[in-house]
Amino acid sequence: MEHELCGEGLDNPIEQARITAGMDVDSLIDAISGCAFGAGKLAEAVDIYHEMLSSGSTSFFGLAGAMVPAGMRNIVADLIRDGHIDVLVTTGANMVHEVIESIGLHHYKGCAECDDIELKHDEINRIYDVYLPEPYFIDFEEKMQAILTGIGDETISIRELMTHIGNNIDDKNSILRAAADMNVPVYCPAIQDSMIGLQAWLYKQKNPLMVDTFADMKEIIDICYEAKKPGALLIGGGVPKNYIFQSMLITHQEFEYAIQLTMDTPETGGLSGATLDEARSWGKVSETARTVTVHSDATITLPILVAATRSRLKRKETERMGSIL
């Protein structure tokens, strides 16, 4: 009786990694590309992301989880400024912490196992091992109320609200400022589920504030219709992942590239852990798309993915220019 083997079977032996002094990040990825488990998946993610950016793909970026409090803010802002993100879909919570950072306030390294009652008495909020002083939200409220004052009484979309916030931020490291400067749309479909939503509600008690929560859908769907070889890099899952996928779902297109960095697993049926193969059954991801899911903490995999891809893009461009000369 013959046994069927998955994939390439015995045609693709494991290559033992060799790590040497002075190797750059892309060389490290090359060294682990022949390995199994998460190492091989991360190397595959770099290959796909490099092809996605090199091919001129319309690049969607889904940002869920506490990525800004954890220190990933500059990575996202730099990707926007360098033209590597065409559409950003994120959570309200990330944008709250983005605004807090933009006014010169910081998140602090704390501990994951501590006395949370003592932290409460000291007016310190905890996000795993990140500390955020409660009084910072007074400054955040003052900033948001000032920003909202300048909106006027015309109906706007959530994307227009995010652009307006970005235009009122001076910090060049800001995600929202970078997006506003580069004309990159930021969609935040669950904006109500955040302190920005709460501040908007408070403002609306005494002032006109008309936000059409459905207006963004036409805009992002139009982008999906016109997208070139659409690709998605998904950090976590949740609302950003679903919003990106559902927007493409009703067009004639499907994602040709998809990378997912998550720690969730598919057994519960939740979208955050759902495989990208499952998305093929819905027609969200094409049958021939290059896809990979890397199960690991995104604060580890995202910086490595971006660093290796940047190095590879620079090397390829140098080689191309050298061949021309």
Secondary structure, DSSP 4 states (H G I P E B T S, - for coil): -PPP-STTGGGSPPPPP---TT--HHHHHHHHTT--HHHHHHHHHHHHHHHHHHTT--EEEEE-SSHHHHT-HHHHHHHHHTT--SEEEE-HHHHHHHHHHHTT---EE--SSS-HHHHHHTTEEEETTEEEETTHHHHHHHHHHHHHHTS-SS-EEHHHHHHHHHHT---TT-HHHHHHHHT--EE-TTTTSSHHHHHHHHHHTTS---EETTHHHHHHHHHHHH-SS-EEEEES-HHHHHHHHHHHHTSS--EEEEEEEES--GGG--GGG--HHHHHHHTSEEEEEEEEEEES-HHHHHHHHHHHHHHHHHHHHHHHHHHH-
